[in-house]
Amino acid sequence: MNRIVKWCRGQPVLMIAFLAALITVFIVPPDSGYLSYCNTSVLILLFCLMLAVAGLRSVGVFEKITDILLKRSGNVRRLGLIMMNLCFFSAMLVTNDVALLTFVPLTLQLFEGTDDDRSLIRMIVLETAAANLGSMLTPIGNPQNLYIYSEFGLTPAEFVSTMLPAGIVSYGILTGLSLGLLDKSPCRTNVGHKISAIPKGRAFGYFAVFLMCIASVLRIIPDWACLVISAAAVFIIDKKLFKKADYALLATFVCFFVFVGNIARITVVRDFFSEILAGRELIISALLSQCISNVPATVMLSGFTENAKALLLGVNIGGLGTPIASLASLISYQFYSKSEGASTGKYLRVFLAVNFGGLACLLLFETLMLKIYPV
């Protein structure tokens, strides 16, 4: 029982989603309409991506790439720029969560035994912002992108044209912050630690699964085929990877599908949300993300608007701001808070300053863009 309670406490978003869905079940009793709530394509692609990325991580692909790049760093600023770029661009392919799970622990390891907490905090905060902002540029970069891309039937061209301007501005902001917040003091890190050789056969298999996920996202192959082949490949290569999938995230999506589906069938509530959202998708989705995080905000609001592009921009930009605006941000905080000599107060001050500054700049930019080029 204690283990169950502890697990539930560690999954606050899932618990909230479950309770919200449960309440609506009493308002809208289960019937055949429930079968249309879940977007199975999103669930399948998320699961397959989890397996592919877990496999690539297990064979050390990300660590090998990072080690090669870090050998070129000579000072803190250059190291910070390398880590920021790694998080920004890798998040486009492996999601913001995985980018931070990979590179934040590495950053902590690089600074282990040094007293440069100031540079460490700023670097991790910039990595976190980079992962959240870089992930918005592809449909597979984060769960909310994959959901909106699938739910609204966007094409790759529509997705990229919507997100590219914000992505370019975001990269400019991150580069400016890296140059401004990180100094040119010599690196006192453990760069150049030994990395084990990558098993090429397994790496090739996982990479093939990842490419299959991309093909499914691009609608080249059906999602059911992606699921069957990916699951079979992982079972043959290393079935232990099935334990590393984030089933809590999948369950959270299912709960919110039920919640939103039921709410949309309550006329008064549906009309209220539809009216308040009309023409305000960008700002409302960004603000709601600050309170319940951007993935739940996406699923909740998607049932009350047809303006997929404004919603897409709002929930991605809304990943900046509070630590819970994007749950990926909590990954960085948890890693740092458990490190030796951590100053969580200082970390949060830097985090909030960088995130709310970036949030304000991007909201202003996209508000002006939407006035010039309405979507």
BELVENNOR-V533692 format. One record per residue. N is the residue number from 1. RES is the residue in one letter. NEAR is the number of other C-alpha atoms within 10 Angstrom. Layout:
n: [N,N]
res: [RES,RES]
near: [NEAR,NEAR]
//
This chain:
n: [1,2,3,4,5,6,7,8,9,10,11,12,13,14,15,16,17,18,19,20,21,22,23,24,25,26,27,28,29,30,31,32,33,34,35,36,37,38,39,40,41,42,43,44,45,46,47,48,49,50,51,52,53,54,55,56,57,58,59,60,61,62,63,64,65,66,67,68,69,70,71,72,73,74,75,76,77,78,79,80,81,82,83,84,85,86,87,88,89,90,91,92,93,94,95,96,97,98,99,100,101,102,103,104,105,106,107,108,109,110,111,112,113,114,115,116,117,118,119,120,121,122,123,124,125,126,127,128,129,130,131,132,133,134,135,136,137,138,139,140,141,142,143,144,145,146,147,148,149,150,151,152,153,154,155,156,157,158,159,160,161,162,163,164,165,166,167,168,169,170,171,172,173,174,175,176,177,178,179,180,181,182,183,184,185,186,187,188,189,190,191,192,193,194,195,196,197,198,199,200,201,202,203,204,205,206,207,208,209,210,211,212,213,214,215,216,217,218,219,220,221,222,223,224,225,226,227,228,229,230,231,232,233,234,235,236,237,238,239,240,241,242,243,244,245,246,247,248,249,250,251,252,253,254,255,256,257,258,259,260,261,262,263,264,265,266,267,268,269,270,271,272,273,274,275,276,277,278,279,280,281,282,283,284,285,286,287,288,289,290,291,292,293,294,295,296,297,298,299,300,301,302,303,304,305,306,307,308,309,310,311,312,313,314,315,316,317,318,319,320,321,322,323,324,325,326,327,328,329,330,331,332,333,334,335,336,337,338,339,340,341,342,343,344,345,346,347,348,349,350,351,352,353,354,355,356,357,358,359,360,361,362,363,364,365,366,367,368,369,370,371,372,373,374,375]
res: [M,N,R,I,V,K,W,C,R,G,Q,P,V,L,M,I,A,F,L,A,A,L,I,T,V,F,I,V,P,P,D,S,G,Y,L,S,Y,C,N,T,S,V,L,I,L,L,F,C,L,M,L,A,V,A,G,L,R,S,V,G,V,F,E,K,I,T,D,I,L,L,K,R,S,G,N,V,R,R,L,G,L,I,M,M,N,L,C,F,F,S,A,M,L,V,T,N,D,V,A,L,L,T,F,V,P,L,T,L,Q,L,F,E,G,T,D,D,D,R,S,L,I,R,M,I,V,L,E,T,A,A,A,N,L,G,S,M,L,T,P,I,G,N,P,Q,N,L,Y,I,Y,S,E,F,G,L,T,P,A,E,F,V,S,T,M,L,P,A,G,I,V,S,Y,G,I,L,T,G,L,S,L,G,L,L,D,K,S,P,C,R,T,N,V,G,H,K,I,S,A,I,P,K,G,R,A,F,G,Y,F,A,V,F,L,M,C,I,A,S,V,L,R,I,I,P,D,W,A,C,L,V,I,S,A,A,A,V,F,I,I,D,K,K,L,F,K,K,A,D,Y,A,L,L,A,T,F,V,C,F,F,V,F,V,G,N,I,A,R,I,T,V,V,R,D,F,F,S,E,I,L,A,G,R,E,L,I,I,S,A,L,L,S,Q,C,I,S,N,V,P,A,T,V,M,L,S,G,F,T,E,N,A,K,A,L,L,L,G,V,N,I,G,G,L,G,T,P,I,A,S,L,A,S,L,I,S,Y,Q,F,Y,S,K,S,E,G,A,S,T,G,K,Y,L,R,V,F,L,A,V,N,F,G,G,L,A,C,L,L,L,F,E,T,L,M,L,K,I,Y,P,V]
near: [6,7,8,9,9,10,11,13,12,11,13,11,20,22,17,16,20,19,15,16,21,14,12,18,15,10,12,16,10,13,7,7,12,14,11,11,17,17,15,14,19,23,19,19,25,22,21,25,24,21,26,28,23,19,26,21,17,17,18,18,18,17,18,15,11,18,16,12,16,18,12,13,16,16,16,22,22,21,25,27,22,19,23,27,20,22,31,30,20,21,27,22,22,23,28,33,24,22,27,28,15,17,23,24,15,18,22,20,15,19,18,17,12,12,11,14,16,14,18,23,23,21,24,26,24,28,31,31,28,28,31,31,30,30,29,31,27,20,26,25,26,27,26,23,24,19,25,21,23,19,16,13,11,15,14,15,8,12,20,16,12,18,18,14,14,23,20,14,16,22,17,12,18,23,18,12,16,23,15,10,15,20,14,12,12,13,18,16,19,16,21,14,10,8,12,10,10,15,11,11,10,17,20,12,19,25,16,15,26,24,15,24,28,19,15,20,23,13,13,11,14,14,21,14,13,23,21,12,14,24,19,12,18,21,13,10,16,12,13,10,17,17,10,12,18,13,14,13,18,17,16,19,24,20,24,26,23,24,24,23,23,23,22,18,13,13,9,10,13,16,13,11,17,16,13,13,19,13,13,14,25,24,21,19,27,28,21,20,27,20,16,16,25,28,25,26,25,26,20,20,20,21,17,22,17,14,17,21,21,23,26,26,23,27,32,29,32,33,28,31,26,21,21,18,27,28,19,24,25,17,17,21,20,11,16,22,14,11,13,10,10,14,15,15,10,13,20,16,11,16,25,16,13,20,23,15,14,23,20,14,16,22,19,11,14,20,16,12,14,12,9,9,9,10,11]
//
